[in-house]
Amino acid sequence: MSEDQKMTIREMCDQFEVTPRTLRFYEQKELLFPIREGQKRLFTRRDRARLKLILRGKRFGFSLEEIRQLLDLYDMGDQQQTQIARTYEVAQQRLADMIRQRDDLNAAIAELQEQMVWGEKMLQQLQHRKAG
């Protein structure tokens, strides 16, 4: 496929493993801007690049509004400096949030494991008493 070839909604779905509904939703949220030919939507190279960034942002936990704002910075005419700088700031905050969530989860896992060890000991004691 050439770089400038337009893709149908089905081709986009197949390439990016998303549903047509997802693509229409991103279009409604002004994240994608396919060319409309009647009922047909044609996606450009730029749409493909934007979708790749949308999906990556979603995987990292960015909100759709954050993603939209970051994508909108692309056309500022400063060789993407503002977009990259702002994306870096948002990514730093998201990384800090993810690390905090991981630490909280690790603490909860450790506490649950301790409780399970205690529960196992209690069950053994109760079974021992019952047998004895």
N, CA, C and O atoms as a GROMACS GRO file, in nm:
protein
  528
    1MET      N    1   0.084  -0.119   0.000
    1MET     CA    2   0.000   0.000   0.000
    1MET      C    3   0.088   0.124   0.000
    1MET      O    4   0.180   0.136   0.081
    2SER      N    5   0.061   0.217  -0.091
    2SER     CA    6   0.139   0.339  -0.096
    2SER      C    7   0.101   0.428   0.021
    2SER      O    8  -0.007   0.416   0.078
    3GLU      N    9   0.192   0.518   0.056
    3GLU     CA   10   0.173   0.605   0.172
    3GLU      C   11   0.049   0.693   0.159
    3GLU      O   12  -0.018   0.722   0.259
    4ASP      N   13   0.017   0.735   0.034
    4ASP     CA   14  -0.095   0.828   0.019
    4ASP      C   15  -0.225   0.757  -0.015
    4ASP      O   16  -0.327   0.824  -0.036
    5GLN      N   17  -0.225   0.625  -0.022
    5GLN     CA   18  -0.346   0.552  -0.055
    5GLN      C   19  -0.448   0.566   0.058
    5GLN      O   20  -0.414   0.559   0.176
    6LYS      N   21  -0.571   0.584   0.019
    6LYS     CA   22  -0.679   0.596   0.117
    6LYS      C   23  -0.731   0.457   0.150
    6LYS      O   24  -0.733   0.368   0.066
    7MET      N   25  -0.774   0.441   0.275
    7MET     CA   26  -0.823   0.312   0.321
    7MET      C   27  -0.972   0.323   0.355
    7MET      O   28  -1.020   0.426   0.402
    8THR      N   29  -1.043   0.215   0.329
    8THR     CA   30  -1.184   0.209   0.367
    8THR      C   31  -1.193   0.180   0.517
    8THR      O   32  -1.094   0.149   0.583
    9ILE      N   33  -1.314   0.192   0.568
    9ILE     CA   34  -1.335   0.165   0.710
    9ILE      C   35  -1.300   0.019   0.742
    9ILE      O   36  -1.244  -0.010   0.848
   10ARG      N   37  -1.332  -0.073   0.650
   10ARG     CA   38  -1.301  -0.215   0.672
   10ARG      C   39  -1.150  -0.236   0.677
   10ARG      O   40  -1.101  -0.309   0.764
   11GLU      N   41  -1.077  -0.173   0.586
   11GLU     CA   42  -0.931  -0.187   0.586
   11GLU      C   43  -0.871  -0.130   0.715
   11GLU      O   44  -0.777  -0.187   0.770
   12MET      N   45  -0.924  -0.018   0.761
   12MET     CA   46  -0.876   0.041   0.887
   12MET      C   47  -0.903  -0.054   1.003
   12MET      O   48  -0.818  -0.076   1.089
   13CYS      N   49  -1.024  -0.110   1.005
   13CYS     CA   50  -1.059  -0.204   1.111
   13CYS      C   51  -0.965  -0.324   1.112
   13CYS      O   52  -0.919  -0.368   1.217
   14ASP      N   53  -0.938  -0.377   0.995
   14ASP     CA   54  -0.849  -0.493   0.985
   14ASP      C   55  -0.706  -0.459   1.027
   14ASP      O   56  -0.643  -0.536   1.099
   15GLN      N   57  -0.656  -0.345   0.980
   15GLN     CA   58  -0.517  -0.309   1.011
   15GLN      C   59  -0.496  -0.277   1.158
   15GLN      O   60  -0.394  -0.313   1.216
   16PHE      N   61  -0.594  -0.208   1.220
   16PHE     CA   62  -0.575  -0.160   1.357
   16PHE      C   63  -0.654  -0.240   1.461
   16PHE      O   64  -0.650  -0.208   1.580
   17GLU      N   65  -0.724  -0.342   1.416
   17GLU     CA   66  -0.801  -0.429   1.506
   17GLU      C   67  -0.899  -0.349   1.591
   17GLU      O   68  -0.902  -0.363   1.714
   18VAL      N   69  -0.976  -0.266   1.525
   18VAL     CA   70  -1.082  -0.188   1.590
   18VAL      C   71  -1.213  -0.216   1.515
   18VAL      O   72  -1.213  -0.275   1.407
   19THR      N   73  -1.322  -0.173   1.574
   19THR     CA   74  -1.453  -0.193   1.510
   19THR      C   75  -1.491  -0.068   1.431
   19THR      O   76  -1.439   0.040   1.456
   20PRO      N   77  -1.583  -0.083   1.335
   20PRO     CA   78  -1.633   0.035   1.264
   20PRO      C   79  -1.693   0.136   1.361
   20PRO      O   80  -1.680   0.256   1.343
   21ARG      N   81  -1.759   0.085   1.463
   21ARG     CA   82  -1.819   0.174   1.563
   21ARG      C   83  -1.712   0.260   1.631
   21ARG      O   84  -1.734   0.378   1.658
   22THR      N   85  -1.597   0.199   1.660
   22THR     CA   86  -1.486   0.273   1.721
   22THR      C   87  -1.442   0.387   1.630
   22THR      O   88  -1.422   0.499   1.675
   23LEU      N   89  -1.426   0.357   1.503
   23LEU     CA   90  -1.381   0.460   1.408
   23LEU      C   91  -1.484   0.572   1.397
   23LEU      O   92  -1.449   0.690   1.392
   24ARG      N   93  -1.611   0.535   1.392
   24ARG     CA   94  -1.716   0.638   1.385
   24ARG      C   95  -1.718   0.722   1.514
   24ARG      O   96  -1.739   0.843   1.509
   25PHE      N   97  -1.695   0.657   1.628
   25PHE     CA   98  -1.691   0.728   1.756
   25PHE      C   99  -1.576   0.829   1.756
   25PHE      O  100  -1.594   0.944   1.796
   26TYR      N  101  -1.457   0.786   1.711
   26TYR     CA  102  -1.342   0.878   1.707
   26TYR      C  103  -1.366   0.991   1.608
   26TYR      O  104  -1.319   1.103   1.630
   27GLU      N  105  -1.438   0.964   1.501
   27GLU     CA  106  -1.474   1.070   1.406
   27GLU      C  107  -1.570   1.168   1.473
   27GLU      O  108  -1.555   1.289   1.459
   28GLN      N  109  -1.668   1.116   1.546
   28GLN     CA  110  -1.765   1.202   1.616
   28GLN      C  111  -1.695   1.290   1.719
   28GLN      O  112  -1.734   1.405   1.740
   29LYS      N  113  -1.592   1.236   1.784
   29LYS     CA  114  -1.518   1.310   1.887
   29LYS      C  115  -1.412   1.402   1.826
   29LYS      O  116  -1.332   1.461   1.898
   30GLU      N  117  -1.412   1.412   1.693
   30GLU     CA  118  -1.318   1.497   1.618
   30GLU      C  119  -1.173   1.459   1.642
   30GLU      O  120  -1.086   1.544   1.658
   31LEU      N  121  -1.150   1.329   1.645
   31LEU     CA  122  -1.014   1.276   1.654
   31LEU      C  123  -0.966   1.228   1.516
   31LEU      O  124  -0.847   1.231   1.487
   32LEU      N  125  -1.060   1.185   1.434
   32LEU     CA  126  -1.031   1.142   1.297
   32LEU      C  127  -1.119   1.223   1.201
   32LEU      O  128  -1.230   1.263   1.235
   33PHE      N  129  -1.066   1.244   1.080
   33PHE     CA  130  -1.138   1.326   0.982
   33PHE      C  131  -1.135   1.257   0.846
   33PHE      O  132  -1.071   1.307   0.753
   34PRO      N  133  -1.205   1.144   0.833
   34PRO     CA  134  -1.203   1.075   0.703
   34PRO      C  135  -1.273   1.158   0.595
   34PRO      O  136  -1.358   1.243   0.624
   35ILE      N  137  -1.235   1.131   0.473
   35ILE     CA  138  -1.300   1.193   0.358
   35ILE      C  139  -1.433   1.121   0.340
   35ILE      O  140  -1.438   0.998   0.341
   36ARG      N  141  -1.541   1.197   0.322
   36ARG     CA  142  -1.673   1.136   0.305
   36ARG      C  143  -1.710   1.139   0.157
   36ARG      O  144  -1.705   1.243   0.092
   37GLU      N  145  -1.746   1.023   0.107
   37GLU     CA  146  -1.800   1.011  -0.028
   37GLU      C  147  -1.934   0.941  -0.015
   37GLU      O  148  -1.942   0.819  -0.018
   38GLY      N  149  -2.039   1.020   0.001
   38GLY     CA  150  -2.170   0.963   0.030
   38GLY      C  151  -2.166   0.900   0.168
   38GLY      O  152  -2.133   0.966   0.267
   39GLN      N  153  -2.199   0.772   0.175
   39GLN     CA  154  -2.194   0.699   0.302
   39GLN      C  155  -2.054   0.642   0.329
   39GLN      O  156  -2.026   0.595   0.439
   40LYS      N  157  -1.969   0.646   0.229
   40LYS     CA  158  -1.836   0.584   0.239
   40LYS      C  159  -1.738   0.678   0.308
   40LYS      O  160  -1.737   0.799   0.283
   41ARG      N  161  -1.656   0.621   0.394
   41ARG     CA  162  -1.549   0.697   0.461
   41ARG      C  163  -1.416   0.647   0.407
   41ARG      O  164  -1.393   0.526   0.398
   42LEU      N  165  -1.328   0.740   0.372
   42LEU     CA  166  -1.194   0.705   0.326
   42LEU      C  167  -1.094   0.771   0.420
   42LEU      O  168  -1.100   0.892   0.446
   43PHE      N  169  -1.002   0.692   0.470
   43PHE     CA  170  -0.905   0.738   0.568
   43PHE      C  171  -0.769   0.758   0.502
   43PHE      O  172  -0.720   0.672   0.429
   44THR      N  173  -0.710   0.874   0.529
   44THR     CA  174  -0.582   0.912   0.470
   44THR      C  175  -0.466   0.862   0.557
   44THR      O  176  -0.487   0.807   0.665
   45ARG      N  177  -0.346   0.883   0.507
   45ARG     CA  178  -0.225   0.850   0.583
   45ARG      C  179  -0.225   0.923   0.717
   45ARG      O  180  -0.186   0.868   0.820
   46ARG      N  181  -0.270   1.048   0.715
   46ARG     CA  182  -0.277   1.126   0.839
   46ARG      C  183  -0.376   1.063   0.938
   46ARG      O  184  -0.348   1.057   1.057
   47ASP      N  185  -0.491   1.017   0.889
   47ASP     CA  186  -0.587   0.949   0.975
   47ASP      C  187  -0.524   0.823   1.037
   47ASP      O  188  -0.545   0.794   1.155
   48ARG      N  189  -0.448   0.750   0.956
   48ARG     CA  190  -0.384   0.628   1.007
   48ARG      C  191  -0.284   0.663   1.117
   48ARG      O  192  -0.277   0.595   1.219
   49ALA      N  193  -0.207   0.768   1.096
   49ALA     CA  194  -0.110   0.811   1.198
   49ALA      C  195  -0.182   0.856   1.324
   49ALA      O  196  -0.140   0.824   1.436
   50ARG      N  197  -0.291   0.930   1.308
   50ARG     CA  198  -0.367   0.977   1.424
   50ARG      C  199  -0.428   0.859   1.499
   50ARG      O  200  -0.425   0.857   1.622
   51LEU      N  201  -0.482   0.761   1.426
   51LEU     CA  202  -0.541   0.645   1.493
   51LEU      C  203  -0.434   0.568   1.572
   51LEU      O  204  -0.460   0.522   1.683
   52LYS      N  205  -0.318   0.554   1.515
   52LYS     CA  206  -0.209   0.486   1.586
   52LYS      C  207  -0.178   0.559   1.717
   52LYS      O  208  -0.158   0.495   1.820
   53LEU      N  209  -0.174   0.690   1.713
   53LEU     CA  210  -0.148   0.770   1.834
   53LEU      C  211  -0.265   0.762   1.933
   53LEU      O  212  -0.244   0.756   2.054
   54ILE      N  213  -0.387   0.761   1.882
   54ILE     CA  214  -0.506   0.749   1.968
   54ILE      C  215  -0.500   0.617   2.045
   54ILE      O  216  -0.519   0.614   2.166
   55LEU      N  217  -0.475   0.508   1.973
   55LEU     CA  218  -0.473   0.377   2.036
   55LEU      C  219  -0.358   0.366   2.137
   55LEU      O  220  -0.374   0.305   2.243
   56ARG      N  221  -0.245   0.424   2.105
   56ARG     CA  222  -0.132   0.423   2.199
   56ARG      C  223  -0.168   0.504   2.323
   56ARG      O  224  -0.142   0.461   2.435
   57GLY      N  225  -0.226   0.621   2.303
   57GLY     CA  226  -0.266   0.705   2.416
   57GLY      C  227  -0.367   0.635   2.505
   57GLY      O  228  -0.357   0.642   2.628
   58LYS      N  229  -0.465   0.567   2.444
   58LYS     CA  230  -0.564   0.493   2.521
   58LYS      C  231  -0.496   0.382   2.602
   58LYS      O  232  -0.529   0.362   2.719
   59ARG      N  233  -0.402   0.312   2.542
   59ARG     CA  234  -0.331   0.205   2.612
   59ARG      C  235  -0.256   0.259   2.734
   59ARG      O  236  -0.243   0.190   2.835
   60PHE      N  237  -0.206   0.381   2.723
   60PHE     CA  238  -0.133   0.443   2.833
   60PHE      C  239  -0.225   0.511   2.934
   60PHE      O  240  -0.180   0.562   3.035
   61GLY      N  241  -0.356   0.510   2.906
   61GLY     CA  242  -0.452   0.565   3.001
   61GLY      C  243  -0.483   0.713   2.982
   61GLY      O  244  -0.543   0.774   3.070
   62PHE      N  245  -0.443   0.772   2.870
   62PHE     CA  246  -0.478   0.911   2.843
   62PHE      C  247  -0.628   0.917   2.815
   62PHE      O  248  -0.684   0.824   2.757
   63SER      N  249  -0.692   1.025   2.855
   63SER     CA  250  -0.834   1.044   2.822
   63SER      C  251  -0.844   1.084   2.674
   63SER      O  252  -0.748   1.133   2.614
   64LEU      N  253  -0.962   1.063   2.617
   64LEU     CA  254  -0.983   1.104   2.478
   64LEU      C  255  -0.967   1.254   2.462
   64LEU      O  256  -0.918   1.301   2.359
   65GLU      N  257  -1.006   1.330   2.562
   65GLU     CA  258  -0.990   1.475   2.556
   65GLU      C  259  -0.842   1.512   2.556
   65GLU      O  260  -0.801   1.601   2.481
   66GLU      N  261  -0.762   1.447   2.639
   66GLU     CA  262  -0.617   1.474   2.638
   66GLU      C  263  -0.558   1.440   2.502
   66GLU      O  264  -0.477   1.515   2.449
   67ILE      N  265  -0.599   1.327   2.448
   67ILE     CA  266  -0.548   1.285   2.317
   67ILE      C  267  -0.587   1.387   2.211
   67ILE      O  268  -0.504   1.426   2.128
   68ARG      N  269  -0.713   1.430   2.212
   68ARG     CA  270  -0.760   1.528   2.113
   68ARG      C  271  -0.679   1.657   2.122
   68ARG      O  272  -0.636   1.712   2.021
   69GLN      N  273  -0.659   1.705   2.244
   69GLN     CA  274  -0.582   1.828   2.264
   69GLN      C  275  -0.439   1.813   2.214
   69GLN      O  276  -0.384   1.904   2.152
   70LEU      N  277  -0.379   1.698   2.241
   70LEU     CA  278  -0.241   1.676   2.196
   70LEU      C  279  -0.234   1.667   2.044
   70LEU      O  280  -0.143   1.724   1.982
   71LEU      N  281  -0.328   1.598   1.984
   71LEU     CA  282  -0.329   1.587   1.837
   71LEU      C  283  -0.352   1.723   1.772
   71LEU      O  284  -0.295   1.751   1.666
   72ASP      N  285  -0.434   1.806   1.834
   72ASP     CA  286  -0.462   1.938   1.778
   72ASP      C  287  -0.339   2.028   1.778
   72ASP      O  288  -0.334   2.125   1.702
   73LEU      N  289  -0.240   1.998   1.861
   73LEU     CA  290  -0.118   2.080   1.866
   73LEU      C  291  -0.026   2.054   1.746
   73LEU      O  292   0.073   2.126   1.727
   74TYR      N  293  -0.057   1.952   1.666
   74TYR     CA  294   0.029   1.915   1.553
   74TYR      C  295   0.044   2.030   1.453
   74TYR      O  296   0.152   2.048   1.397
   75ASP      N  297  -0.061   2.105   1.430
   75ASP     CA  298  -0.062   2.207   1.325
   75ASP      C  299  -0.020   2.345   1.372
   75ASP      O  300  -0.057   2.445   1.310
   76MET      N  301   0.057   2.354   1.478
   76MET     CA  302   0.095   2.486   1.531
   76MET      C  303   0.204   2.554   1.450
   76MET      O  304   0.228   2.673   1.465
   77GLY      N  305   0.270   2.479   1.364
   77GLY     CA  306   0.371   2.539   1.278
   77GLY      C  307   0.507   2.554   1.344
   77GLY      O  308   0.592   2.630   1.296
   78ASP      N  309   0.529   2.484   1.453
   78ASP     CA  310   0.660   2.494   1.521
   78ASP      C  311   0.736   2.362   1.516
   78ASP      O  312   0.810   2.327   1.608
   79GLN      N  313   0.714   2.288   1.407
   79GLN     CA  314   0.779   2.159   1.386
   79GLN      C  315   0.749   2.062   1.500
   79GLN      O  316   0.833   1.982   1.539
   80GLN      N  317   0.629   2.071   1.551
   80GLN     CA  318   0.576   1.982   1.654
   80GLN      C  319   0.640   2.003   1.791
   80GLN      O  320   0.620   1.920   1.880
   81GLN      N  321   0.716   2.108   1.811
   81GLN     CA  322   0.782   2.129   1.940
   81GLN      C  323   0.680   2.140   2.053
   81GLN      O  324   0.696   2.077   2.157
   82THR      N  325   0.576   2.220   2.034
   82THR     CA  326   0.473   2.236   2.137
   82THR      C  327   0.403   2.104   2.163
   82THR      O  328   0.381   2.066   2.279
   83GLN      N  329   0.368   2.032   2.057
   83GLN     CA  330   0.300   1.905   2.071
   83GLN      C  331   0.386   1.805   2.148
   83GLN      O  332   0.338   1.738   2.239
   84ILE      N  333   0.512   1.795   2.112
   84ILE     CA  334   0.602   1.699   2.177
   84ILE      C  335   0.624   1.736   2.323
   84ILE      O  336   0.622   1.650   2.411
   85ALA      N  337   0.644   1.865   2.349
   85ALA     CA  338   0.666   1.911   2.487
   85ALA      C  339   0.544   1.883   2.573
   85ALA      O  340   0.557   1.834   2.685
   86ARG      N  341   0.426   1.915   2.522
   86ARG     CA  342   0.303   1.893   2.600
   86ARG      C  343   0.277   1.744   2.620
   86ARG      O  344   0.235   1.702   2.727
   87THR      N  345   0.301   1.665   2.516
   87THR     CA  346   0.285   1.520   2.527
   87THR      C  347   0.378   1.465   2.633
   87THR      O  348   0.340   1.378   2.711
   88TYR      N  349   0.499   1.515   2.636
   88TYR     CA  350   0.596   1.471   2.737
   88TYR      C  351   0.547   1.504   2.878
   88TYR      O  352   0.559   1.421   2.968
   89GLU      N  353   0.492   1.623   2.896
   89GLU     CA  354   0.439   1.661   3.028
   89GLU      C  355   0.325   1.570   3.071
   89GLU      O  356   0.321   1.522   3.185
   90VAL      N  357   0.232   1.546   2.979
   90VAL     CA  358   0.118   1.459   3.010
   90VAL      C  359   0.167   1.317   3.038
   90VAL      O  360   0.118   1.250   3.129
   91ALA      N  361   0.265   1.271   2.960
   91ALA     CA  362   0.320   1.136   2.979
   91ALA      C  363   0.390   1.124   3.114
   91ALA      O  364   0.378   1.021   3.180
   92GLN      N  365   0.462   1.227   3.155
   92GLN     CA  366   0.526   1.223   3.287
   92GLN      C  367   0.424   1.206   3.397
   92GLN      O  368   0.443   1.125   3.488
   93GLN      N  369   0.315   1.281   3.390
   93GLN     CA  370   0.209   1.271   3.491
   93GLN      C  371   0.144   1.133   3.487
   93GLN      O  372   0.118   1.073   3.591
   94ARG      N  373   0.117   1.084   3.367
   94ARG     CA  374   0.054   0.952   3.353
   94ARG      C  375   0.145   0.843   3.407
   94ARG      O  376   0.098   0.750   3.472
   95LEU      N  377   0.275   0.854   3.379
   95LEU     CA  378   0.370   0.755   3.431
   95LEU      C  379   0.372   0.757   3.584
   95LEU      O  380   0.374   0.652   3.647
   96ALA      N  381   0.371   0.876   3.642
   96ALA     CA  382   0.368   0.886   3.789
   96ALA      C  383   0.240   0.822   3.842
   96ALA      O  384   0.244   0.752   3.944
   97ASP      N  385   0.126   0.845   3.775
   97ASP     CA  386   0.000   0.783   3.817
   97ASP      C  387   0.008   0.631   3.807
   97ASP      O  388  -0.037   0.561   3.898
   98MET      N  389   0.063   0.581   3.697
   98MET     CA  390   0.073   0.436   3.678
   98MET      C  391   0.164   0.372   3.783
   98MET      O  392   0.134   0.265   3.834
   99ILE      N  393   0.274   0.438   3.815
   99ILE     CA  394   0.366   0.386   3.918
   99ILE      C  395   0.295   0.383   4.053
   99ILE      O  396   0.308   0.287   4.129
  100ARG      N  397   0.222   0.488   4.082
  100ARG     CA  398   0.147   0.494   4.209
  100ARG      C  399   0.041   0.382   4.212
  100ARG      O  400   0.024   0.316   4.315
  101GLN      N  401  -0.028   0.361   4.103
  101GLN     CA  402  -0.128   0.254   4.097
  101GLN      C  403  -0.062   0.117   4.112
  101GLN      O  404  -0.115   0.030   4.181
  102ARG      N  405   0.053   0.098   4.048
  102ARG     CA  406   0.124  -0.028   4.060
  102ARG      C  407   0.167  -0.052   4.204
  102ARG      O  408   0.153  -0.163   4.256
  103ASP      N  409   0.219   0.052   4.269
  103ASP     CA  410   0.261   0.039   4.408
  103ASP      C  411   0.143   0.007   4.498
  103ASP      O  412   0.153  -0.078   4.587
  104ASP      N  413   0.030   0.073   4.476
  104ASP     CA  414  -0.091   0.044   4.552
  104ASP      C  415  -0.136  -0.100   4.530
  104ASP      O  416  -0.173  -0.170   4.625
  105LEU      N  417  -0.131  -0.144   4.406
  105LEU     CA  418  -0.170  -0.281   4.374
  105LEU      C  419  -0.075  -0.381   4.438
  105LEU      O  420  -0.119  -0.483   4.492
  106ASN      N  421   0.055  -0.354   4.433
  106ASN     CA  422   0.152  -0.444   4.496
  106ASN      C  423   0.128  -0.453   4.646
  106ASN      O  424   0.137  -0.562   4.704
  107ALA      N  425   0.096  -0.341   4.709
  107ALA     CA  426   0.068  -0.341   4.853
  107ALA      C  427  -0.059  -0.421   4.882
  107ALA      O  428  -0.062  -0.498   4.979
  108ALA      N  429  -0.161  -0.405   4.801
  108ALA     CA  430  -0.286  -0.479   4.820
  108ALA      C  431  -0.263  -0.629   4.800
  108ALA      O  432  -0.318  -0.711   4.874
  109ILE      N  433  -0.183  -0.665   4.701
  109ILE     CA  434  -0.152  -0.806   4.677
  109ILE      C  435  -0.079  -0.865   4.796
  109ILE      O  436  -0.112  -0.974   4.842
  110ALA      N  437   0.020  -0.794   4.847
  110ALA     CA  438   0.096  -0.842   4.962
  110ALA      C  439   0.005  -0.860   5.083
  110ALA      O  440   0.014  -0.960   5.154
  111GLU      N  441  -0.083  -0.764   5.106
  111GLU     CA  442  -0.175  -0.773   5.220
  111GLU      C  443  -0.271  -0.891   5.204
  111GLU      O  444  -0.297  -0.964   5.300
  112LEU      N  445  -0.322  -0.911   5.084
  112LEU     CA  446  -0.412  -1.023   5.059
  112LEU      C  447  -0.339  -1.156   5.079
  112LEU      O  448  -0.395  -1.251   5.135
  113GLN      N  449  -0.215  -1.164   5.033
  113GLN     CA  450  -0.137  -1.287   5.052
  113GLN      C  451  -0.117  -1.316   5.201
  113GLN      O  452  -0.126  -1.431   5.244
  114GLU      N  453  -0.089  -1.212   5.278
  114GLU     CA  454  -0.074  -1.230   5.423
  114GLU      C  455  -0.204  -1.282   5.484
  114GLU      O  456  -0.202  -1.372   5.568
  115GLN      N  457  -0.315  -1.224   5.443
  115GLN     CA  458  -0.444  -1.267   5.495
  115GLN      C  459  -0.475  -1.412   5.456
  115GLN      O  460  -0.534  -1.486   5.534
  116MET      N  461  -0.435  -1.450   5.337
  116MET     CA  462  -0.458  -1.587   5.293
  116MET      C  463  -0.372  -1.686   5.373
  116MET      O  464  -0.418  -1.795   5.406
  117VAL      N  465  -0.248  -1.647   5.403
  117VAL     CA  466  -0.162  -1.732   5.487
  117VAL      C  467  -0.227  -1.748   5.625
  117VAL      O  468  -0.233  -1.859   5.678
  118TRP      N  469  -0.274  -1.637   5.682
  118TRP     CA  470  -0.342  -1.643   5.811
  118TRP      C  471  -0.464  -1.734   5.803
  118TRP      O  472  -0.486  -1.818   5.890
  119GLY      N  473  -0.545  -1.716   5.697
  119GLY     CA  474  -0.665  -1.798   5.680
  119GLY      C  475  -0.631  -1.945   5.666
  119GLY      O  476  -0.701  -2.030   5.722
  120GLU      N  477  -0.526  -1.976   5.593
  120GLU     CA  478  -0.485  -2.115   5.577
  120GLU      C  479  -0.445  -2.175   5.712
  120GLU      O  480  -0.481  -2.289   5.742
  121LYS      N  481  -0.371  -2.101   5.793
  121LYS     CA  482  -0.331  -2.148   5.926
  121LYS      C  483  -0.454  -2.171   6.014
  121LYS      O  484  -0.461  -2.271   6.085
  122MET      N  485  -0.549  -2.079   6.008
  122MET     CA  486  -0.670  -2.093   6.087
  122MET      C  487  -0.748  -2.217   6.046
  122MET      O  488  -0.796  -2.292   6.131
  123LEU      N  489  -0.760  -2.240   5.916
  123LEU     CA  490  -0.830  -2.360   5.869
  123LEU      C  491  -0.761  -2.488   5.915
  123LEU      O  492  -0.826  -2.584   5.956
  124GLN      N  493  -0.628  -2.488   5.909
  124GLN     CA  494  -0.554  -2.605   5.953
  124GLN      C  495  -0.576  -2.630   6.102
  124GLN      O  496  -0.595  -2.745   6.144
  125GLN      N  497  -0.573  -2.523   6.183
  125GLN     CA  498  -0.595  -2.537   6.327
  125GLN      C  499  -0.736  -2.590   6.354
  125GLN      O  500  -0.754  -2.678   6.438
  126LEU      N  501  -0.834  -2.538   6.285
  126LEU     CA  502  -0.971  -2.582   6.305
  126LEU      C  503  -0.989  -2.727   6.263
  126LEU      O  504  -1.060  -2.803   6.330
  127GLN      N  505  -0.927  -2.766   6.154
  127GLN     CA  506  -0.936  -2.904   6.108
  127GLN      C  507  -0.864  -2.997   6.207
  127GLN      O  508  -0.911  -3.108   6.233
  128HIS      N  509  -0.751  -2.951   6.262
  128HIS     CA  510  -0.675  -3.030   6.358
  128HIS      C  511  -0.758  -3.052   6.486
  128HIS      O  512  -0.760  -3.162   6.541
  129ARG      N  513  -0.825  -2.947   6.531
  129ARG     CA  514  -0.910  -2.958   6.651
  129ARG      C  515  -1.027  -3.055   6.627
  129ARG      O  516  -1.062  -3.136   6.712
  130LYS      N  517  -1.083  -3.042   6.508
  130LYS     CA  518  -1.198  -3.126   6.475
  130LYS      C  519  -1.158  -3.275   6.469
  130LYS      O  520  -1.234  -3.363   6.510
  131ALA      N  521  -1.037  -3.300   6.416
  131ALA     CA  522  -0.988  -3.438   6.403
  131ALA      C  523  -0.944  -3.493   6.538
  131ALA      O  524  -0.948  -3.614   6.561
  132GLY      N  525  -0.901  -3.404   6.627
  132GLY     CA  526  -0.843  -3.449   6.754
  132GLY      C  527  -0.940  -3.465   6.860
  132GLY      O  528  -0.904  -3.503   6.972
   0.00000   0.00000   0.00000
